[in-house]
Amino acid sequence: MSRGTNVRNAPDPAGSGRPARPPLVRELLLVAGLFLVYKAGRRLAAGHTGEALRNGHDVWHLERALRLPGEGAVQSLLLHGDGLVHLANTYYAAVHFPATAAFLVWLCLRRPAHYTWARRALAAVTAAALVLHLVFPLAPPRMLAATGLVDTARVYGPSVYGPPQTDQLSNQFAAMPSLHFGWALMVAIGLIATTRSRWRWLWSLHPLLTLLVIVGTANHFWLDALVAAALLGLALAVLRRPRHTATGAGRVRARHTPAKDRAPAGTGR
């Protein structure tokens, strides 16, 4: 290996052409640390009840001015049966973090060349979301009587939130942007970009289902998801995605074989 070779991106010793895998324990600690920093910062944005409610009414009226479809149209579909709305609440509560964590672990183990790209994109959109949570506290539509929407988690369960006045574990006035949707969209983009199966486009169902769930359960406005998508798009425009690495030792050997030892084109060697 020459002195100028980047060790972190060097092929593995087996000669497969794949970049060296990042240390899993280090990456788990790094991601966990970033998450704890986000949670601590998000708590700083809590408590702005009056401002969050005013902003919520402003967003509601802005959506009507933009002629966006009413969130109630989605919720009415969920309320046709207790089982469906309970399933939506469960999806909201149980899929968000595990799916994103599983995505990062899978990339680290199976697509290490793309892992850092995806982690940086998620970190960037999360950091931008934290800034918006601090400067623009926003109550979700379930808290606004003007929307006429039902707090489905409180009525049907399960719920991850307590009463806003006593909930010390989360900031319920951090609706914009929706990280539920932003993270789900990144998971789908990452899996579609790094796999080659003809079925890979089905991963787009994850952000679609997430969008319907966050709106139908009245945890987010449509605009919360649109802002999250815009932030993620900006992050991906700045961060360059690695190309697919060569597969098979033959292509790797060809790159590193001295020119004098290579067979001339057309010799059939």
Buried (B, 14 or more C-beta within 10 A) or exposed (E): EEEEEEEEEEBEEEEBBBBBBBEEEEBBEBBEEBBEBBEEBBBEBBBBBEBBBBBBBEBBEEBEEEEEEBBBEBBEBBBEEEEBBBBBBBBBBEBBEEBBBEBBBBBBEEBBBBBBBBBBBBBBBBBBBBEBBBEBBBBBBBBBEEBEBBBBBBEBEEBBBEEBEEEEEBBBBBBBBBBBBBBBBBBBBBBBBBEEEEEBEEBBEBBEBBBBBBBBBBBBBBBBBBBBBBBBEBBBEEBEBBEEBBEEEEEBEEEEEEEEEEEEEEEEE
